Amino acid sequence: MVRHKLALKAIDQLAFGEIIPRNHKVTANSLKSWNETLSSELVALPDNPLSVDWASYKANVAKAGLVDDFEKRMNALKVPVKILA
């Protein structure tokens, strides 16, 4: 499974723990926990985004052409992704 073309860089927690001052250990542990949470959430995301059911929106939105305009803009949207090898 492709991992979202983003490189998850590993942090050497032992080396990091040796260079930070004692009074910053709580902040460092909080940062480590936050990093682990975000990394696990990123890995759990699907490789491709879910598709939009435009027919359902067209059936339920009263203003004519609004959904067509959104669909056209959504299909034209290109998000650049930097591929790290």
Secondary structure, DSSP 8 states (H G I E B T S, - for coil): ---TT-------HHHHHHHS-GGGHHHHHHHHHHHHHHHHHHHHS-SS-----HHHHHHH--STTHHHHHHHHHHH---------
